[in-house]
Amino acid sequence: MALYEHVFLARQDLAQAQVDALAETATKIIQDNEGRVVKTESWGLRSLAYRIAKNRKAHYVMLEIDAPGSVIAELERQTQINEDVIRYMTVKVDGHEEGPTVMMRKGQERERGRGRRDRDEGGSNTGFGGGE
């Protein structure tokens, strides 16, 4: 079986529970057709580079899949029909990443940076202003 990454963008007005249900539906399609979902990641509500069907934001979800090509064809057919999905892309990969993907690590680094900045603003002498 081949390895794939399937990313879809869901409408911004959906609740997180509805987005999770879309991911579960995709997982069920894959499993019913002899495939396997290795990992599912929800990247959250993110801004789009340009408006798509009157949406400025979208919920991003990524599935790492181990399945034959026929399963991917069926998944894409079902995804294309769904009105809640505004874009999707499936890419064949040589191997899946261990641990969290780059998108998940990016969010964790941003949160760590906020904590560091909060500590730095707490009265440290940076060499600017006031001659104390």
Beta strands, then each sheet from edge to edge (+ up, - down):
strand 1: 2-11
strand 2: 36-52
strand 3: 55-67
strand 4: 85-93
sheet 1: 2+ 3- 1+ 4-
end
